[in-house]
């Protein structure tokens, strides 16, 4: 049998897109542009290219050191919810959004005004997904390549209309209903509900932008690896 070295790790399992999605904002970056080197730095991370879990520990480390711990907390919340537990903060957010929570995935997301400038390194997206990221929110993606990398790792590349009042902050929840159905139907507008940390709620419109049929299939399967596996089973 093939023996792996101690720094070679498998990718964690990535699930398909469910009917509804509950996102917790774990980082908000208001700089005019966010580079891929800020999202995942080079240099000190080079020895972890075969260890996606280890590499993810450096995500946003130069820009927002608390990002990893916040993302892990959301991932733990998601795991508890998937196991049938009813975490109070999550059930309260679902109730405020008018949702039952049935067939709902829980994940983290970041907001940046214009993310993905610079190199085309896919780890800028894959590390977010490894930590439980399900979406990005922005006014505009700096490069098509970064947006494509988000799609390939099963993260919905949502866009907020420029000029939309920015009111949510780290810790707030965003409930996106019927997300799977809307991706299948090729909808571009996704009405969402923001639930703030103090229990207030308000409406938010998210947009997905143009997607190819293959890109929609990748998002539905959960990532490009899952998409290829599904193609082999056909």
C-alpha positions as CSV (number, residue, x, y, z in Angstrom):
1,X,0.0,0.0,0.0
2,X,1.0,3.6,-0.7
3,X,2.4,5.3,2.4
4,X,2.0,9.0,2.8
5,X,4.5,11.2,4.5
6,X,3.3,13.1,7.7
7,X,2.8,16.3,5.7
8,X,0.6,14.8,3.0
9,X,-3.1,14.9,3.9
10,X,-6.3,14.1,2.0
11,X,-8.9,16.8,1.3
12,X,-11.7,16.9,3.8
13,X,-15.1,15.7,2.6
14,X,-17.1,18.4,0.8
15,X,-20.9,18.1,0.7
16,X,-23.3,19.1,-2.1
17,X,-25.3,22.3,-2.0
18,X,-28.4,21.9,0.1
19,X,-31.8,23.7,-0.5
20,X,-31.1,26.5,2.0
21,X,-27.9,28.1,3.2
22,X,-27.1,29.9,6.5
23,X,-23.9,31.9,6.4
24,X,-22.1,33.5,9.2
25,X,-19.9,36.5,8.3
26,X,-16.4,35.8,9.8
27,X,-14.4,38.6,8.2
28,X,-15.2,42.0,6.6
29,X,-12.5,43.7,4.7
30,X,-13.2,47.3,3.5
31,X,-9.9,47.9,1.7
32,X,-10.4,49.0,-2.0
33,X,-8.8,45.7,-3.2
34,X,-7.9,42.5,-1.4
35,X,-5.0,40.5,-3.0
36,X,-4.7,36.7,-3.1
37,X,-1.5,37.0,-1.1
38,X,-3.6,38.6,1.7
39,X,-6.1,35.7,1.4
40,X,-3.4,33.1,1.6
41,X,0.2,34.3,2.0
42,X,3.1,32.8,0.0
43,X,6.5,32.0,1.5
44,X,5.9,30.4,4.8
45,X,3.0,28.3,3.4
46,X,5.0,26.7,0.6
47,X,5.7,23.5,2.6
48,X,2.0,22.9,3.1
49,X,1.0,22.6,-0.6
50,X,0.3,18.9,-0.1
51,X,-1.5,19.5,3.3
52,X,-4.7,21.4,2.7
53,X,-5.7,21.3,6.3
54,X,-2.3,22.7,7.5
55,X,-2.2,25.3,4.7
56,X,-5.7,26.6,5.7
57,X,-4.3,27.6,9.1
58,X,-2.6,30.5,7.4
59,X,-5.7,31.9,5.7
60,X,-5.9,35.7,6.0
61,X,-3.1,35.5,8.6
62,X,-1.5,38.7,7.5
63,X,-4.8,40.5,7.2
64,X,-7.1,39.2,9.9
65,X,-5.5,36.7,12.3
66,X,-8.8,35.8,14.0
67,X,-10.3,34.6,10.8
68,X,-9.2,30.9,11.2
69,X,-10.6,30.6,14.7
70,X,-13.9,32.3,13.7
71,X,-14.2,29.9,10.8
72,X,-13.5,26.9,12.9
73,X,-16.2,28.0,15.4
74,X,-18.7,28.1,12.5
75,X,-17.6,24.7,11.3
76,X,-18.1,23.3,14.7
77,X,-21.6,24.9,14.8
78,X,-22.4,23.3,11.4
79,X,-21.2,19.9,12.5
80,X,-23.3,20.0,15.6
81,X,-26.4,21.1,13.6
82,X,-25.8,18.3,11.0
83,X,-25.6,15.8,13.9
84,X,-29.1,16.8,15.0
85,X,-28.2,19.2,17.8
86,X,-30.0,22.5,18.2
87,X,-27.4,25.2,19.0
88,X,-29.3,28.1,20.5
89,X,-27.6,30.8,18.5
90,X,-28.4,29.0,15.3
91,X,-32.0,28.1,16.0
92,X,-32.6,31.7,17.1
93,X,-31.1,33.0,13.8
94,X,-33.2,30.6,11.8
95,X,-36.3,31.7,13.7
96,X,-35.6,35.3,13.1
97,X,-35.2,34.5,9.4
98,X,-38.5,32.7,9.3
99,X,-36.8,29.4,8.4
100,X,-37.3,25.9,9.7
101,X,-33.7,24.8,9.2
102,X,-34.7,21.7,7.4
103,X,-32.2,20.8,4.6
104,X,-30.1,23.8,5.5
105,X,-26.3,23.9,5.4
106,X,-24.3,26.2,7.7
107,X,-21.0,27.7,6.6
108,X,-18.9,30.8,6.9
109,X,-18.3,33.6,4.5
110,X,-16.2,36.7,4.1
111,X,-17.0,40.1,2.8
112,X,-14.4,42.1,0.8
113,X,-15.1,45.0,-1.5
114,X,-13.0,43.7,-4.4
115,X,-11.2,40.4,-3.6
116,X,-8.8,38.3,-5.6
117,X,-6.3,40.7,-7.1
118,X,-2.9,39.3,-8.0
119,X,-1.8,35.8,-8.7
120,X,-4.1,33.0,-9.8
121,X,-3.3,30.7,-6.8
122,X,-6.3,28.5,-6.2
123,X,-5.4,28.1,-2.5
124,X,-6.8,31.6,-1.9
125,X,-10.2,29.9,-2.4
126,X,-9.6,26.3,-1.4
127,X,-8.4,27.3,2.1
128,X,-11.6,29.1,2.8
129,X,-13.6,26.0,1.8
130,X,-11.4,23.7,3.9
131,X,-12.4,25.9,6.9
132,X,-16.1,25.6,6.1
133,X,-16.5,28.6,3.8
134,X,-19.6,28.4,1.6
135,X,-19.6,31.8,-0.1
136,X,-17.9,35.1,-0.7
137,X,-19.7,38.5,-0.7
138,X,-18.3,41.5,-2.5
139,X,-19.2,44.4,-4.7
140,X,-16.9,43.1,-7.5
141,X,-14.3,40.3,-8.0
142,X,-10.9,41.7,-8.9
143,X,-10.1,38.9,-11.3
144,X,-12.2,36.3,-13.2
145,X,-9.6,33.6,-12.1
146,X,-10.3,34.1,-8.4
147,X,-14.0,34.0,-9.0
148,X,-13.6,30.8,-11.0
149,X,-11.5,29.3,-8.2
150,X,-14.3,30.1,-5.7
151,X,-16.7,28.2,-8.0
152,X,-14.4,25.3,-8.4
153,X,-14.3,24.9,-4.6
154,X,-18.0,25.1,-4.3
155,X,-18.2,28.6,-2.8
156,X,-21.0,30.8,-4.2
157,X,-19.5,34.0,-5.6
158,X,-22.2,36.4,-4.5
159,X,-22.1,40.0,-5.4
160,X,-23.9,42.9,-3.6
161,X,-25.0,45.9,-5.7
162,X,-22.6,48.8,-5.4
163,X,-24.3,51.4,-3.2
164,X,-26.1,48.9,-1.1
165,X,-26.0,50.1,2.5
166,X,-23.4,48.0,4.3
167,X,-24.8,47.2,7.6
168,X,-23.8,43.6,8.5
169,X,-20.6,42.8,10.4
170,X,-18.6,39.8,11.6
171,X,-20.8,37.5,13.6
172,X,-24.0,38.3,11.7
173,X,-25.9,35.6,10.0
174,X,-27.2,35.6,6.4
175,X,-30.0,33.2,5.4
176,X,-30.3,32.4,1.7
177,X,-33.4,30.3,1.0
178,X,-34.0,28.1,-2.0
179,X,-30.4,28.5,-3.1
180,X,-30.1,25.1,-4.7
181,X,-33.4,25.5,-6.6
182,X,-32.3,28.9,-7.8
183,X,-28.9,27.7,-9.1
184,X,-30.7,24.9,-11.0
185,X,-33.2,27.4,-12.4
186,X,-30.3,29.7,-13.5
187,X,-31.6,32.5,-11.4
188,X,-29.3,35.5,-10.9
189,X,-31.1,37.2,-8.0
190,X,-31.0,35.6,-4.5
191,X,-33.2,37.3,-1.9
192,X,-31.6,36.8,1.6
193,X,-32.2,37.8,5.2
194,X,-29.6,39.2,7.5
195,X,-29.9,38.4,11.2
196,X,-27.6,40.6,13.3
197,X,-25.9,39.5,16.5
198,X,-28.5,41.4,18.5
199,X,-31.4,39.6,16.8
200,X,-32.5,42.3,14.4
201,X,-33.2,41.3,10.8
202,X,-33.4,43.0,7.4
203,X,-33.5,42.0,3.7
204,X,-30.5,41.8,1.5
205,X,-30.3,41.1,-2.3
206,X,-27.4,38.9,-3.5
207,X,-26.6,38.3,-7.1
208,X,-24.7,35.4,-8.6
209,X,-23.7,36.7,-12.0
210,X,-23.2,34.7,-15.2
211,X,-22.4,31.0,-14.8
212,X,-21.9,28.3,-17.4
213,X,-23.8,25.0,-17.1
214,X,-20.7,23.3,-15.9
215,X,-20.1,25.9,-13.2
216,X,-23.6,25.5,-11.9
217,X,-23.1,21.7,-11.8
218,X,-19.9,22.2,-9.8
219,X,-21.6,24.5,-7.3
220,X,-24.5,21.9,-6.9
221,X,-22.0,19.0,-6.4
222,X,-20.1,21.0,-3.8
223,X,-16.7,21.4,-5.6
224,X,-14.9,20.4,-8.8
225,X,-13.6,17.1,-7.3
226,X,-17.2,16.1,-6.5
227,X,-18.3,17.1,-10.0
228,X,-15.6,14.8,-11.6
229,X,-16.5,12.0,-9.3
230,X,-20.2,12.4,-10.3
231,X,-19.2,12.3,-14.0
232,X,-17.3,9.1,-13.5
233,X,-20.4,7.4,-11.9
234,X,-22.6,8.2,-14.9
